[in-house]
């Protein structure tokens, strides 16, 4: 039986938006992602995909339901433990790279490892390996401003995977790129995911990219269904 890296059970989430009553974003969402599985999350704007990713990545709490990371229940865990699990087991990629502008590409991938206690030499070795997989190693000594948009996002992928997470969560990771660059960057992301063997939940509007993943899920009116 394959290892379940992420399990969501009965996830409910609602927000008050200045109107009478509440807006229910997630209504009893159930989801399991196995080790090595790459899953597309397709949803219209405002459907709650970012909320779902934040709950899956322990950045937000559901109103009700259970979240398990690698078999460990997290909904009642202390904040310090949730932070530790999030830092070590989950990697995040967003539409905008959020690289630190004063550091080089290599340093941006090294820093999360140093924060996690990895010795500098080992951190630099892993950073170079990751940058090489996505084809940005020749640009390792450049700061983000000297990199193209596609290169910046590939560095962001490497940073997300620097601490060897079990799960990658990506929110429209190619949404800020032109179609040609988007295709190239997505291919780099898939190579990186396959090379490292981790699981991924990737939110995207791009149906062509979604079709290249192992599974496709649609989030509409608070419910999640298989495509």
LOKOLMAR-31562 format. One record per residue (C-alpha): residue number from 1; residue in one letter; z negated, x, y. Coordinates in steps of 0.1 Angstrom, whole numbers. Layout:
BEGIN
- NUM  A  Z  X  Y
...
***
This chain:
BEGIN
- 1  X  0  0  0
- 2  X  10  14  34
- 3  X  -17  21  60
- 4  X  -21  -5  87
- 5  X  -23  14  120
- 6  X  -27  -16  143
- 7  X  -39  -51  134
- 8  X  -44  -79  159
- 9  X  -59  -112  147
- 10  X  -61  -144  167
- 11  X  -57  -127  201
- 12  X  -62  -151  230
- 13  X  -60  -143  267
- 14  X  -59  -164  298
- 15  X  -60  -157  335
- 16  X  -70  -177  366
- 17  X  -43  -174  393
- 18  X  -57  -194  421
- 19  X  -46  -227  406
- 20  X  -66  -254  388
- 21  X  -72  -244  352
- 22  X  -60  -212  335
- 23  X  -27  -196  326
- 24  X  -27  -189  288
- 25  X  -8  -157  283
- 26  X  -15  -151  246
- 27  X  -22  -179  222
- 28  X  -35  -168  188
- 29  X  -14  -137  184
- 30  X  -14  -120  150
- 31  X  3  -86  145
- 32  X  2  -58  119
- 33  X  20  -25  123
- 34  X  22  -1  93
- 35  X  21  36  95
- 36  X  55  50  105
- 37  X  69  16  115
- 38  X  87  12  148
- 39  X  85  -23  162
- 40  X  104  -38  192
- 41  X  85  -63  214
- 42  X  111  -85  232
- 43  X  98  -108  259
- 44  X  110  -123  292
- 45  X  94  -111  324
- 46  X  59  -125  328
- 47  X  55  -135  292
- 48  X  25  -113  286
- 49  X  40  -82  269
- 50  X  21  -58  291
- 51  X  -11  -78  285
- 52  X  -5  -76  247
- 53  X  1  -38  249
- 54  X  -30  -33  270
- 55  X  -52  -52  245
- 56  X  -36  -33  216
- 57  X  -43  0  234
- 58  X  -79  -9  243
- 59  X  -72  -10  280
- 60  X  -81  -46  282
- 61  X  -103  -70  262
- 62  X  -90  -103  247
- 63  X  -109  -135  254
- 64  X  -112  -139  216
- 65  X  -97  -123  185
- 66  X  -100  -90  167
- 67  X  -84  -56  173
- 68  X  -83  -29  147
- 69  X  -70  6  151
- 70  X  -65  24  118
- 71  X  -88  0  100
- 72  X  -116  3  126
- 73  X  -127  -29  144
- 74  X  -127  -23  181
- 75  X  -136  -56  198
- 76  X  -174  -50  197
- 77  X  -173  -12  201
- 78  X  -191  5  230
- 79  X  -169  15  260
- 80  X  -175  52  253
- 81  X  -163  48  217
- 82  X  -133  27  228
- 83  X  -123  55  253
- 84  X  -126  81  225
- 85  X  -104  61  201
- 86  X  -79  53  229
- 87  X  -77  90  239
- 88  X  -73  103  203
- 89  X  -55  75  184
- 90  X  -32  59  210
- 91  X  -4  72  232
- 92  X  10  53  261
- 93  X  45  55  278
- 94  X  54  33  308
- 95  X  86  25  326
- 96  X  77  52  352
- 97  X  68  86  339
- 98  X  36  91  360
- 99  X  38  129  355
- 100  X  15  151  376
- 101  X  38  164  403
- 102  X  20  197  409
- 103  X  22  208  373
- 104  X  52  219  352
- 105  X  67  200  323
- 106  X  48  222  299
- 107  X  16  219  318
- 108  X  19  181  318
- 109  X  20  181  280
- 110  X  -8  208  277
- 111  X  -33  191  300
- 112  X  -42  161  278
- 113  X  -48  185  249
- 114  X  -71  207  269
- 115  X  -90  175  279
- 116  X  -94  167  242
- 117  X  -108  202  235
- 118  X  -77  219  221
- 119  X  -76  257  228
- 120  X  -49  266  253
- 121  X  -28  287  230
- 122  X  -26  259  204
- 123  X  -19  233  231
- 124  X  10  253  245
- 125  X  24  258  211
- 126  X  24  220  204
- 127  X  37  212  238
- 128  X  67  236  233
- 129  X  74  220  198
- 130  X  74  185  213
- 131  X  96  195  243
- 132  X  120  212  219
- 133  X  124  180  198
- 134  X  135  160  228
- 135  X  157  188  242
- 136  X  137  196  274
- 137  X  122  230  263
- 138  X  146  250  285
- 139  X  132  230  315
- 140  X  95  235  305
- 141  X  87  256  336
- 142  X  101  231  361
- 143  X  80  206  380
- 144  X  89  169  377
- 145  X  107  168  411
- 146  X  132  194  397
- 147  X  139  172  366
- 148  X  163  143  362
- 149  X  149  109  355
- 150  X  158  111  318
- 151  X  141  145  315
- 152  X  110  133  333
- 153  X  107  104  308
- 154  X  112  126  278
- 155  X  84  148  291
- 156  X  63  117  294
- 157  X  70  109  257
- 158  X  58  143  248
- 159  X  26  139  268
- 160  X  19  106  251
- 161  X  22  123  217
- 162  X  4  155  227
- 163  X  -29  147  210
- 164  X  -12  135  177
- 165  X  -19  98  181
- 166  X  -15  73  153
- 167  X  0  47  175
- 168  X  25  48  204
- 169  X  26  19  229
- 170  X  56  19  252
- 171  X  62  -6  280
- 172  X  99  -7  290
- 173  X  102  31  286
- 174  X  138  32  295
- 175  X  138  3  320
- 176  X  141  26  350
- 177  X  172  44  338
- 178  X  209  38  338
- 179  X  225  26  305
- 180  X  239  60  295
- 181  X  207  78  302
- 182  X  186  50  287
- 183  X  205  54  254
- 184  X  201  92  254
- 185  X  164  90  262
- 186  X  158  63  236
- 187  X  174  84  210
- 188  X  151  113  219
- 189  X  121  89  216
- 190  X  131  78  182
- 191  X  136  113  171
- 192  X  102  122  183
- 193  X  86  92  166
- 194  X  104  99  133
- 195  X  96  136  134
- 196  X  59  130  140
- 197  X  56  100  116
- 198  X  36  78  139
- 199  X  38  41  145
- 200  X  52  25  176
- 201  X  52  -8  195
- 202  X  80  -7  221
- 203  X  85  -34  247
- 204  X  120  -37  259
- 205  X  145  -61  275
- 206  X  174  -42  259
- 207  X  185  -61  228
- 208  X  207  -32  217
- 209  X  178  -8  217
- 210  X  156  -34  199
- 211  X  182  -37  171
- 212  X  177  0  164
- 213  X  141  -4  155
- 214  X  125  -14  122
- 215  X  113  -48  133
- 216  X  119  -71  162
- 217  X  92  -95  176
- 218  X  96  -120  203
- 219  X  68  -131  226
- 220  X  73  -165  242
- 221  X  49  -191  256
- 222  X  20  -170  242
- 223  X  32  -169  206
- 224  X  46  -140  187
- 225  X  74  -145  161
- 226  X  97  -124  141
- 227  X  132  -122  154
***
